[in-house]
Amino acid sequence: MRNLYIATLCAAVLAISILGLRGRIFTRPPADVFPEWVFPGMKHDPNHAQQAESGFFSDGRSDRVAPPNTVAASYGPAGQPLRSDNFLYLGRAPDGSWARGFPGSVRVDMRFLERGCDRFTIYCEPCHGAVGDGNGVTKRYGMGVTPTYHDDRLRKMAEGEIFNTITNGKGEMNPYGDKLAPSDRWAVIAYVRALQRAQAATLADVPADHRAQLEAP
Ligand code: HEC
């Protein structure tokens, strides 16, 4: 009998401690198991707002002054912007218009195209489709607005403008500036150009010694 009382009491205490205080808002701070005065600085970390006061530093400021000759990460040692190549980083020509072609520092070769294909498959194909006709898998899930690359407007669009679309996104398209390094964005553009060329190819594009293969049954 005595055991039954103890068991009932334990069950009641357990039920109240688990369920009883749920949702209650306390007005006083909870009991501190490791109080600050016994373990100073262990639990409450001084957390300073920018340009606020602080008793920790002798000058009373929460911010530290940068050491002499510090330069911002985006600037070179002489104070010039590191990303001064507007073609490479913004797709802009010297007169501010969208640049055509590819920046001098990238070499458009087979490796570059393969890199572009690789990045395109990861980042663009889900919407634009493997051949760039806008029939990616997202269409099946209701995203019906992805345009094809194979119309005159996009065929004639300056490479710099495509670069800007990749960097900043457009309409329903997300920006990819944070996922693709500038050189990868250019590689993707080279691959988009290859897709456009491939989809508008004529027999004259096929080397003469391969034409017979196309005509074979
Ligand atoms: C989430 C789906 C999605 C992904 C992924 C995506 N796009 Fe798009 N893209 C769109 C949509 C939608 C538009 C139409 C935007 C508009 O005109 O409002 C578009 C438009 C474009 C255009 C035409 C822009 C213009 O000025 O008309 C280009 C070029 C393009 N995308 C290239 C890319 C490239 C390159 C990638 C990969 C880095 C990519 N897109 C990834 C959905 C996507």
Residues whose N, C-alpha, C, O or C-beta is under 5 A from the ligand:
A	BS01	HEC	Y123 C124 C127 V145 T146 P147 I162 T165 I166 K170 G171 E172 M173 Y176 V188
